[in-house]
Amino acid sequence: MTPREPMPPALILMSQTTMTPSTPPDRLDALLRRFSLRTSLFHAGPLCGINDIGATAGVGHLHVIRAGEVEVLHGNLPPMTITEPTLLFYPRAVAHRFVSDAQAGADMVCASTHFGGGDDNPLVRALPAVLALPLREHEAISATLDLLVDEAFGGRCGGRIAVDRLFEVLLIQLLRELMQQGRVQDGMLAALAHPQLRHALIAMHEAPQEAHGLESLAARAHMSRTRFAQAFRELVGQTPLDYLAAWRMAVAQDLLQRDHSLAQIAEQVGYGSAIAFNRAFKSRMGVARARGAGSCWRMLRKAVRAIDCGSGLCPRSAGLPDQSSRAKPAPTDEAREAQAPGPQSMQCGTGGGPMRSWRCR
């Protein structure tokens, strides 16, 4: 027998690379790819006295409190007194008030947040109404915060755009921290932190068009069907197949907003035809959608019951235009941002407006 020749070094390296364990699946990738994330800076500097921030549908807020003491009031939620550098995040539209010393104030950087789908975004729904994270407990995001603050107060060209992008990075890092530290005890984010359930969720998020069944999802989680179904329901609050149906409808709503046809949507969310999708959407959301996407987005968002937009039956009693008038298009992110009120009465003891001037050096 002829002796086997030694394997070339390059092939040895390729073989070793092939045998190494694959990179762990990205738990946030599908969520962030399917639904856009955008932030917009609206304040950098001292915030003094009483300042109100109103609630605008689809708009959240992210505040970095760098220094100073501030009391936070937000409706029925328990009030907070913040005395150390803290990251304060409102994923959904929540009116809130900052109360600080009229002269010294609190040093803050504030941005509005815009998730694709607004308050209906599955990620937004999975988060609590407000999160307050002391910065000393989250060193992993300190480098991003340092760079963000430097850009916010540096007055350099492109600084505001840089701050907006860094706020987006900060949000992604925040979501990582919430999963890694188990700060969310139930819902979708808690399941994504689970060492076994996460695999089933990722499969649903990445490929809603696939024919996922209880058995195949349990196999992905390396659990028995019974144990998987029980653990999923206890943590997420609904059965795996109910969650899958809700996820498909959320993806469908996003595609409707982006003017995809019913046939395209049906294919991308796992329905055999536009008719089958329309029937499922009506059954779950309470709205029949039978024409080209886009014109009925506002109705779909509100889940108006028993309205067939395809037939033009959009009664005024539901707060919608009748068939003699055209439905208004969905407001853009830019329009929502323009409507979102920023803090009021921001003047500090030394005067000055709420927003820094972005002049190039």
N, C-alpha and C positions, 0 to 999 in steps of 0.2 A: 504494500500500500504506500502510495506516495505521501510523504509528510505534508501536512497542511502548512502553507506559507503563513508567516506572521501577518496579522491584519495591519494595514497601514495606519499610522497615527490618526489621520483625518477620519478614517472609518471608525476607529475606536471611539473618538470623540462623538461622532454622530450616533453610534450605538448607545453610548452612555446617556446622551441627551434624550434619546427616544425612550429610554427606560426610566428616566426620572419622573417622579409624580407630576401630573399636570397642575397648572396654576389653579388655585381654588376659584370657583365661579364667582363672578362679580355680582353681588346681591343688589346693587343700585343701578347697574348699567341699563337694564331694560326699562326701569321706571323713569330714568332721566332722559333716555333716548326717545321714548314714546311721548313724554309730556315735557314741554319746554320749561326752562327755569331762567328767569331774568330778574335782576335787581336794579334799583335806581336810587342813587344817593340823593337825599333832599336836605340834609343838615350836617354840618361839621363845625363844632365849636361849643361854647358854653350855652346851656339851656337854663334859663332863670325864671323863678316865679312859677306861675301856673300855666301849663301848656297842654292843650287838648289835641288829640289826634283822632279824627273821625274814622268811622268804618265805611269802606267802600267795597262792594261785592267783588270778590276775586282778588283782593289786594291784601297782603299781609305786611308785617313790619319786622325789621331786624334792627336792634339798637345795641351799640357798644357803649357801655357806660364806663368811661376811663377813670374818672375821679369825681369826688363829691358825693354827697348824700342826696338821695331822691326817693320820694314816696310815689308809688305807682298804684293808681286806682283804675279798675277795669270792670265796671258793671257788677255782675253777681259773683265774679271771681274774688277770692280772698285778696285783700290789699297786700302790697309788699313794701318793705323799706329796704332799700339797697344802699349799703355803706362801703362796698368794696368793688373793684373792677368786675363787671358782670356783662355777660352776653344775654340779652333779652329778646326772645323770638316769639312773635305771634304768627303762626302759619296761616290762620284764617283772618277774615275781617273782624276785628274786635276794637271798638272804641276804647281809648285809654287816655289817662291823664297823668302827667308828670308834675309833681309839686316839689320844688327845691328852693333853696335860699334865694331871695330876690336879688341879692348883690353878688354873692360868690357863685351860685348856681351849681350845675353839674356839667362836667366836660363830656360831650357825647358825639358819636357819629351815628347817623340814622339813615336807613334805606328802606324803601318799599320793596316788597317781594311779589313776583308774579309767576305763579305756576300755571302751565298750560291746563285749561279746564277749570281754573279758578278754585273756588271752594269745593267743587266736585272732584278735584284731582284725588286719586286714591291715596297718594302719599300725604297730601294735606289732611285728608280725613283720618289717616292713621295716627296723626300727631295730636297731643293735647292742645288745649286752647292757648296756653302760654307756657313757655319754658324759660327758666332763669338759671343760667349756668355761671357760677363764680369762676373767673378765669384762672385762679390759682389751682383749680381742680382739673383743668384741661390744658395742660402744657403742650399737647400735640398741635393745637391751633395757634399757639403764641407767635410763631414765626409769621404766619399769614396776617395776624392782627398787627404785628409790628410794621409790616410792609404796608398794610392798608392805612394805618394811621399816618405813616410817613408820606404816602401819596395824598391823603386827605388834607394834610396841612402843609405840604411842600410847595404848593403853588406852581408846580411845573406843568409844561404843556402835556395835554392828554391825561392830566391827573384825575379828572372826574371819571373818565371812561375806565381808567385803570382801577379806580376804587369800585366801580360797578362790577367789574370782572372779579375782583378780589372778594367782594361780598358773595358772589356766586360760589367761588372756591370755599369760602368760609361756611356756607350752607352745606355743601357736600361733606366737608370735614365734620360739621356738626352732626349730620345724619350718621356718619361712621361712628362717632363717639357715642351716640345714643344706642346704637346696636352693640358696640363693644362693651359698654359699661352697663347694659341692661337698664337704661333709664326709662324705657317704655315697657310696661309690664304686660300689656295685652295688645291685640290687634296685629295688623300686617307687619309692622316693624319688629315687634316682639317675635313673630314667627320667623322673620328673616334672620334673627339672632339665634334661633334654635339650631343646634348642630345637625339635626336630621330634617325637620320640617322645611328648612330653607331650600333644600334641593327640589322639593315639589313646587314650592312657590316660584322659584326661578324658572322652572320648566313652563309653568303657566304664563308667567310674565313674558318670557322670551318667545313663546310660540303659542299664542292663543288659538291659532287656527288648527292646531293638532287635536286629535280625538282623545283627549285626556280622560281616563276613567279612574275610578277609585283604586282599582288594582294596580294600574301603571304608576299612579302618583305615589301609592304606598311603597311600591318597589323602588322608586327613586329615593324615597326617604329611608329605605332599608328597615321598614317596619311592617308588621302585619296589617291587614286591612282594618281590623277592629281597633288596634292600638293607634294606628295613624288617624283614623276618622275621629276617635275620641280626643286625642291630643290636639288635633287641628281645631276642632270645635271649641275646646276649652280655652285655647290661646287666642284664636282669631275671632271667635264669637259666631261663626257660621260654619256650615259643612263645607268640605273642599269643593264640591260641585256647585254649591251656591256661590262660593267665592269666585270660582272660575267664570260662572255666568255673569256676575257683577263686573269682573275684570274685563270680560269681552264687551260688555255694554259701555264701560268707561272708555275703552279703546275706540269703540264705534262712535261715541260722542265726539271724541277728539278728531276722528277722521271726517265726521260730518262737518265740523267747524272748518276744516281745511278743504271743503268742497270735493271730497271724493265721491264717486258714484256709489249707488247702493250695491251694484254688482261687485265693485272693488272692495267695499267694506265687508260684504258677506264672505268673500274669499279670505280676507285678512283676519277675520274673527271666528272662522270655523263653521260657517253656515253654507249649505249646499247651493243656495240660490238667494237672489234678492227677496223673493217672496217669503222664504223661510226666515230670513233675517228680519224682515218687516214684521212678521207675525211674532217672533220672539221679542223684538223691541217693544211692540205694542203690549205684549203680555207682561213684560217686566217693568217698563217705564210708563205705561199708560198713554202712549202716543203712537199713532200710526204714521209712518214716514214712507210715502210712496212716490215721491218725485225726486228730482235732483237735489243733492245736499246743499245746505247753506241757508236757504230762505226760512227754514223752520228751526234754526238752531236755538233761538230764544225760547221757543216752545218746548224743545227737547230739554233744555236746561232746567226749566221749571216743572217738567214732567206733568204737563196739563193732561188730565184724564179725558178720554173719549173724544179726542179731536183728530180728525183725519186731515192733515195738512195737504195730502195729495189730492183730496177732492175739493180743497178750497174751503172747507167748513171750519173756519177759525172765528168763532163768535166774539162779539165785543164784550159779552158778559164775562169772558175769561181774561179780559184785559188785552186782547190781541186784535189785530186788524181783520176786517171781514174780507171776502173774496174780491171786493171791489177795490181794495187798496193793497199795495205791495208791502210785504213784511220788511221791516227794517233789518239791515244786516247786523250781525253780531258786532258789538263794540270791539275795537282792536285793543291790544295791550297798551298802545300809546294813548288811546282815548281814556281807558280806565285810569292810567297814570295821571293824565291831566285832570281827571275828576277827583282824584284822591287828595283830600286835604292834608296838608302838612301841619306841623305844630304852629300854634298861634301864640302871640305875645311872647316872642323869644328875646325881647330886648333885655340885656343885662345892665348892670350898673353903669358900665362904661359906654353903653349904646352899641350900635352895630346891628346889622340885619341877620337873618337866620342862616344865610348861605354865604360861604366865602366866595370871593372873586377869583376866577381861575385865569390869572394872567401868566403868560410865559415869562420865564426868567431869561 
